[in-house]
Amino acid sequence: MSTTAPTQLLADIDLDPEVRAALEASPRVTIPATREELYTLALGPEGGPVFSVDYDANGTPVTEATVTRCRNGIAVNFPEDYMRRRDPKCMLIADDRPTDKDRYADRFGESFDRVRSETIAWLGTQELVVVPFKAGGLTYGSPSIAIVPASSAFFALALVDLQGWTTFEELGAFTPRSILYVAPPFRHTHFDGKQVVVHDRTETLHEIFAYNLYPGPSAKKGVFSVLLDIGEEERWITAHASSVRVTTPYDNDTVIMHEGASGGGKSEMCQDLRREDDGRILVGRNVVTEEDYFITLSETSELSPVTDDMTLCYPSIQDGSGRMVVADAEDGWFVRVDGLTEYGNEPHFEQAVIHPEEPLVFFSIDGVPDATALPWEHTPDSNGKPCSNPRVVISRKNIRHIVNEPEPVDVRTFGVRMPACTEDNPTYGIMGLTHFVPPAIAWMWRIIAPRGDKNPSIGEHADAVKKLEHGGMVSEGVGSYWPFSTGTKVAAANLLMEQIVTYDRTRYVLVPNQHIGAYKVGFSAEWLTREWLARKGGGRMRADQLEPARCALFGYAPKEITLDGQPIRQTLLRPEMQSAVGVEAYDAGCRILTGFFKSELEQYLTDDLHPLARQIIETCLSDGTVEDYEKLTPMFL
């Protein structure tokens, strides 16, 4: 452990007296000097092979997690299915600053003050691990700390793997911009077993109280909340996006930034295109006729990931070119591996996690003691099916062809999970393979961020499940980062409007995943669009190569798409031309989509809304054409 006493290391850190008193009262405070030491702590006092993370909840022992020692890392598993994915309603706001999120006082009928004090006092009775981190990554992040029970050291390990390893000696004296507190038994003693993450904000400090050990809503998205909070104060955004530099076989580079609600294809944008055993690419399978549609590509582009999920649009890195410059907000990635089902799905990634430079942290992976944790061995849920949200935390330095410098974005794509649409069962699953849209329409899609069905990342509440099961839609909200924002929707919408207006040399593209009309496509539409945009050199188009889509919210459809001399079927570009869909079903889907947009957009019509944003929403409410939107925000082609 650190050769310097914890009290000495923490002496120069500006802490609330109540917090400092708890640290001084703790039976033991450990500040790991190295990641290796923190990894050892995560395995418990016996060092494995299986460590049970247990807590006392009003006299009842509760196992919150198990940590299994594997050859390539630790496999963390939660006994409850519910704890294996983020609860979308776990965020609560404790302070009186502006917010549209649920306030703690409204849900529980009292201020957070009492439980805050009880939390900090409880931490004072525990052996603790205290780790520093920089919220937003090592390069641009803000100094912060986490206070975690020693028995939950795996949580601290995941946090610093995501944010990057640093030490108090490296940071020197500082005032934390954020503090993360972890108190697992409070989930049972105070919150009826539910995931609860409470945010308490001042102008200079953002405190996060995590009452569960799944790191998604706290160590991952909680830090995202801190960045959004800082950005709202300073007028910049951390986008919920991945980005990748695509280098064609002809050495042309295009940077694509992909946004969308959870499950919208952000991780997949950085993945290689999948091939069949014979080398062909399965574009899609018709769910009515069961016909498979293949194409062949002799060569595909080289992918160099830039960001995975939290993308900094930081002011100091902008170059004034009209293209937005982005950088990663994380030093490690919380990668969902549900798409890996067998050996060989992602050879380079599999190699990185099976033979890592240092042991990794796996979540919901069925690890066997002292054996190799395999990314396709997903822990079964109680229904016997593999968990849909298995994860691995992996450092950027272990990602093949990673880009470590900020990159200017050529094309911003937006992914939407689409259900199948057929003549017998019309739905909103009518988006074609690729659509170019004016910035005004691109803004609306980000403001609403529809979340399609069968989302693997989060646990749906009953009201959302009912809507999705009946062909409806659920909005994830502003920029798709709204679930993690602690502010107000209108303020976030205005900031996104300013961003889109400022960076006007950007092309905006919509891409579906899962289905195009009657075709089950998975993520092939996204991968093929990425390949095509790059081969066109930054997605350059001429106006005469586009035609208005039948549904105005889809902007324009390409008249044709050709890859390696192979034209993509027109029925995938214009789903209304599919024999299993037709114009009537397409128009029914368009009405579902348009009605949903109208119902979601009305809430933004307040006095504080950006004037251009108001015009865009009014255009939608009056059934404007794509030409109407383009008059408000001309397309950059």
N, C-alpha and C positions, 0 to 999 in steps of 0.2 A: 504494500500500500504506500501511499505518499509518505515521503520521509519528513514532511512538514506536518505539524499537528493541525487537524481540521480547524480548530478554533483560530489558529494563526492565519491559515489560508482564507478563512471567512471574515477575518477582522476588517479587511479593507472593502468588503462588499456592503453596500448600503441596503440594510434590511429593516423591515418593520420590527419594533421592539418585541412584539408578540411572537414573530417568527424566530428572531434570534434567541428568545427565551426557550422556545421549544427545542431548538438545536442544542442549546446548552444543557437542557434537561434530559436529552436523549441518552440512554445507556451507552450507546456507541454510535459515533458518526464516522463513516468511512468515505474518504474521497479518493477514488482509485487514481493511481498515478499513470496507469496504462490501460488500454482497452483489454489486454490480456487479463489483468487483475479483475476488471469488471466482469469479464466472461466467466472467470472462476467463481465469482460471487453468485452469478446467475444459476449455477449448478447446486447451490445450497451448501450447508456446512460439511456434508459428507462428499461433496464433489460428484454426485450422481450415484448410480447410472440414471435413476429417476428421482426427481425431487418434487414433492408435493407442496404447492403453495397454499398453505392453510391459514385461516384466520378465525378468531373467535367472534361470533356474532351473537351478543347477548347470551353467552353461555353455550351456544351451539357451534361446534366446529364446522367450518365450511371450506371445502376445497375449491379455490378459485381457478387454479390452473395446475397443470403438471409440466415439468421441464425434463425432457429426456436427452441424455448425453449421446450424441451421434458422432460419427467419425468426421463429418464435415460441418458440424454446428450443433445447435440445440433445437429440438422440436418442441414448441410450446403448444399445448392443447388445452382447450376449455371444455369442462364437462357438459355445459349447456349449449345446445345449438344456438340459442339466442345470443350468446356471448361471442360467436364466431363471425359476426358481421355488425356493421354500425347500425344502431337504432337511429333513424332519421329524426326522431323527436327528442334526442337526448340533450340538446343544447338548451341551457337556461341562462338568462342574464340577471345578475345580482344588483347591478348599479342603476343609477337614474339617468345615464346618458342616453341619447336618442337610439332607439332600436325598434324594429318591427318583429323581433323574436319574442318568444314567450319569456315573461319575467318570472323569476323564482317566486316572488311574492304572490303573483297571480295564481300559480299552480299550488303553492303550499300554504298560502294564507298568512305568511309572516315574512319579514325580511330575512336575508341570508346571514345576518350578523351572528346569530346564535350558533348555527351549524358551522359557519366559518371558524369561530373560536373553538368549537368542539373538535373540528378537524385538525387544527393546528395543535391543540392540546393533546389529541390522540397521537399525532406524529411525535410529540415529545416523549411519549411512553415507549416508542419503538426504536429498535436499532435501525439506523438510516443509512442510505447511500445518497450522497449529494454530488451531482454532476453539473458542470457548466456546459452551456452550448450556445451557439449563435443562431437565433431564430432567423431563418432565411439563408442558411449556409455559411461556410467559413469566409467567403469573399465579401459578401454584402450584408451579412446577418447582423442582428443586434444582440449584444451580450445578455444572456439569460441563465437561469438555473432551474434545476429540477430537484425536488425533495421526495424521495421514494423509500418505502420500507425495504430493508435489506433483503427480506424474503422475496420481494418482487423485483430483484435486481435485473431480471431479464427485460423488464419494461424500460429501465434506464439504459440498458444496452441497445435496445431497438431505437430508442430516442437518439442517442448519440451516433448510432450508425446512420440514421436518417439525416441528422443535422451536421455531422462531422465532428471528429474527435478534437477537443481542445482542452486546455487545463487552466486552472486559476492563475498559475504562474505566467502563462502566455498572455492572459487577458489583463492582468494587473488589477488595480483598483477600478471598480465600476459600479454603477447603479443599474440593477437588472431592468431591462425593458419588459421582460415577462418572467413569471415564476410559475412552474407547474408543480402542483401538489398531488400526491396519489394516496388515496385512503380507501382501499377495496372493501373492507367490511361495512362501510356506511351504505353500500348498495342494499344490504339486508337490514341494517339497523334503522335506516332513515328513509329508504326509497323503494321499499317493497320489491326488491330484487331487480329493479329496472336500471338500465344504463342512464347515468346522469353526469353531465359535464357542465359545471357552472363557471361562467365567465364574469369576472369582476374587474371593471376597467376604470382607470383614471386617465388623465391626459398623458401621464408619463409611465404608467405601469399597467400591464395586462396580466391579471392572475387567472390561472386555469386550475380548477379543482376537479380532478378526475376521480370518480367513484366506481370505476371498473378498470379491468386490466387489459381489455382488448384495446390496442394502441390506436386504432383507426380514428376515433373521435377526439383524441387528446394529443398523443405524441405525434400523430400525423396531421389530422385536420385541425386540431387545436392550435398548433403552431401556424397553420394556414390562416386561422382566424386572427392571430396576432399580426401577421403580415398585411392582411386586409385592413385591419384597424389602423396600422401605421400608414398604409397607402392612402386611406381615406383622408387622414390628416394632412398628408403631403401631396395629394392629387396624383397618385399613380396606382397601378393595378398589379396584383399578382394573379395572373390568369390561371384558370383551371384547364390546363392544356398540356399536351406533349408537343414536341417539335423535333424535326429530323432534317438533316441535310441529305438530299437524294442526289447521287452522282450517277448519271446515265452511262451506258457503255461508250458514249462519245465524249465523256469527261465534262459534261455540262452539269453545273450545280444548281439546285433549287431547294430553298428552305421552306418547308411546309409546317405550319402550326395547326394542330388539330384540337378542336374544342368539342364540348358536348357534355350532356349529363352523365352521371355514373353509368357505366356500361356502354357509353357511346363510341368506344373504339380508340381511346387515347393511348392505352398501352399498345394496342395492335398496330397503331401507326408506325411504331418503331420496330415492328416484327417483319421478318422476311415473308414474302408471299409463299403460301403453302402449295406444294405440288403433290400429285398422285405418284404412286410407285413407278409409273411409266414416264414421269416427267411432265405430264399434262397438268393443266390448271382447271380445276372444277369451278366454273363460274357460278353455277347454280343448278338446283334440281326443281323441276316443276312439281308442286305439291298435289296437283290434280292428276297429271298424266304420268308422274314419276320419271319423266325424261330428264337425263343429265345433259348439261351443256358445258362442253370443254373448249378451251383454246390452248394453243402452245406458244411459248415464248422461249426463244433460244437463249437469250440473255436477259437478265433483269438488273436493275440499278443497285448500286452499293448504298447501304444505309449507314449513316453516321448520326446516332442519336444526340440531340442537344439537351432536351429536357424530357421528363417523363410524366409529370402530373402537376407540379407547382412551378409556373413559369413567370419569372420576374420581368416586368416591363419597367425597369428601374430608370429614373431620369438621367443619371450620370452616364449611362452606357449608350444613350441615343446619339445618332450621328447626323441628324438633320436631313436625311436622304428622302424622307417621306415614307420609308419602310420602318416598321417598328423593330427595334433590336431587342432580343430576348436573351436571358441567361437562366440557369437552373437555380431554383430556390433551395435545393437540397443537395447534400453530399452523397446520399444513398437513396435508393428507390424501394418502395413498398410494392413489390411486383405481384400482381394476382396471377396465379399459375393454373387456373381452372382449365385453360385451353391446352395445357400439356396433359395428355391422356396416356401417352406411351413413349417409349424411347424413340428418339429421332424426330420429334415434332419441332424442336428448336435446338439443333445440335450445339451451336455456339453458347447459347444461354445455359443449356444443360451442363456443358463442360464447366462453365463458370461456377455453377452452384454445387456440382458434384465434386469438383476438385478446386475449391477456392483457395486463395492465398492465405486467408485466415478464416476460422470457423464462423458460420453465419447464424442468423436467427430465422427459423421457420415457424409459421403459424398454420395450424390445421393441416399439418402434414403428419402422416401416420409413421412416426419415427420409431425404429427398433433400437434398444440400447446398444451402443457401440457398433452399430451397423451404419451404412451410408444412408442418410435421408435422401429420398428420391422425389423430385418435384412433381411426379405424376402419381404418387401414392397419397391421395387425398384422404383425410380422416372421414370416416362415414358419419353422417348425421344420424339422428335417432330413427329416421325412416329407412336407414340402410343405404341411402344414396350418398355418393361422395359429397363432401362439403363444397358448396359452389364458390366459396371465397377463400381458398388456400392462398397463403402469401409467403414470400421470402424477402427479407431485407438484404439488399446487395449494394455494395459500394459502387459508385460511378466508375471508379478506376478499374473495376472488373468487367465493365461493359465493353464489348468489342467495338472499335472505331469511335469511341466516345469523343465528342467535341467539347473542349474545355474553355473555349472563348465565346463571348457573346456573338450572336448571329442575327443579321437582318432578315425579316420574314418576307418571302415573296407571295405566298398564298396562305390564306387562313381558311381551313376547311372546318366544317361543323358536322358531326355525326349524330344520327338519330336512329334508335332502335325501332324497327318497323315490323308490325305483325303481317302475316300473309293476308292478301286481299284477293278475293275471288268473287265471281258473279253471284254465287250462292251465299257468300259471307262478306259483304263489303266492309272494309275498315279503312283507316287512314294510311295503310301501308302502300301508298301509291307513288312514293318518290322514285324518280328514275335514278340510274346509276350515277349520274353526275349532273349537277345544276349550278350554273353561274348566277349569282344574285347581286343586285345593287347593294351598296352598304346599308341602306335603310332596311331592307329585308334581312340582311345579315344581323343587324342590330336587334330586330324583333326576335329572331330565332334564339339569340343569346339571352335576351330578356326573359323569354319563356322557358327555354331549355327543356323541351319535353323529354320525359323519361319513359321509355317504352317498357313493355312487359318483360318478365323473366330477367330482371336485373340481378346480376350475381353479387354485387358489391354490398348491398344493404338489405336489411330486413324490412319488408313492407308492413305497414299497419293495415288493419282490416278495411278502412275506408279506401285506401289506395288500391288494395287488392281487388276490391269490388269494382272500382272504376276500370282497372286494367283488364279484368276478366270479361268485362262487358264491352270491350273494344274502345273504351274511353282513353283519356290521356291524363297524365299527372305532370305538373310543372315542377322542375327542380329550381327554376328561378334564375335571377340575374346572373348572366355570364356563366351559368352552371356552378359558380362558386357560392351562390346564395346560401346553401345549407351550412356554410362555414362562416358566413359574415355575421358580425354582431351588430351591424348598423341598420340603416333603413333602405328599403328597396329603391325609393326614388333617388336617393343620394348615389347609390350604386349604379342605377340606370343612367344618371347624368354623367358619371365618371366614364362609363363605357361609351356613351355617346361622344364625349370629348375625345376619347381615344380613337374612335373610328374616324372622326372628322380630321384629327391631327395627322394620322398616318394614311394619307390618301393614295399612296402608290402601292396598293394592296389589292389582290384579287380575292374575292370571296366565293366559296364553293360549298354546296351542300352534298353530303353523301349519306346514303342509307346503310344500315347493316341489318343482318338477319334475313330480311325479305325485300324483294322488289316485286310488287304485285303478287303473282302466284309462284314466284321463284324463291326457294330457300337459298340464300347466298352467303350466310355467315358474314365474314368480313372481306370477302373477295371483292366487293364493289369498292371498298375503301382502298385495298391494295392495288387494284387495277387503275383506279383514279389517280393514285399517287404516282404510279408508273407513267401514266399518260401525261399528267401535268408536267412531270419532270422532262419528259422527252419533247414537250412543246416549248421548253425553255422558260421556266417560271410560270407556266400556265398561260402564256400569251395566246390571245384569241383575236379574231376579227369579228366585227359585229355581224357580218353576213354568214358566219359559221354557227350562229346561234338563232334559235327561234323561241318565242314565248311558250312556256309550259302551259298546259291547259288550266292548271291551278296557279294563280298569280303568286302565291306564297313560295313557289318553287322557282320563281324568276325565269331563267332561260335554260333550255335544254340544248346540248350540242346537236347539230343536224346529223353528225356521224362521229364515231370514235373508231380509230384504226390503230392497232398495235401489231408491229411486225408484219404489216401487210394484211392483217386479219381484221375485218370489220366486226365490231360488236353488234349483236342483233339490235335492230331498231326497237324491238319490243321491250328491251331492257332500258332503253333511253326514254321511251314513251310507253309506260305500262298500260295506258288505255288501249293500246294496240294488241295487247295479249288476248288471245281467244278466251282464256279462262277469266278475264277481267272485264274488258269492254268499257264503253263510255259511261254507261249508267252506273256501274259499280264504282268507277273512278270518280264520277261526280259526287256520289254519295260520300266517298272518302274525303273528297275536297270539302264538302259541307261540314263533316265532323271536324276536320282540321281547322277550317276557317272559324267555325263557331267556338272552338276551344281558344284560338288566338284572341278573338274578340272578348270572350269572358275573362281572360287573364289580363288583357291589356288595360281594361277600364280602370283598374285600381291605381294605375300610374298617373291618371289625369288629375294631378293636384297643382296648386299654384307654384310649387317648387320645381316642377318638371322643366327640363331644357326645352326651349321653344321649338327647335327642330324635332326633338323627340315627340312633342305634342302633335306636330304636323304628320309625322309618320303614323302615329297611332290613329289619328283621325282618318287618314287615308285607308287604313285597314278597316276601321269601323264602317266606312262608306263603300266597301268593296272595290277599292282602287285596283287599277291594272298595274302590271309590272312597269309600264311606261310612266305611270303616275309616280311610282317610287323612284324611278330613275331620274325624273325631273328634280326631285328633292336631293338626291345624292347620286351624281353621275358615276357610272361604272368605269373603273380603270381596266382597260383591256390591253 
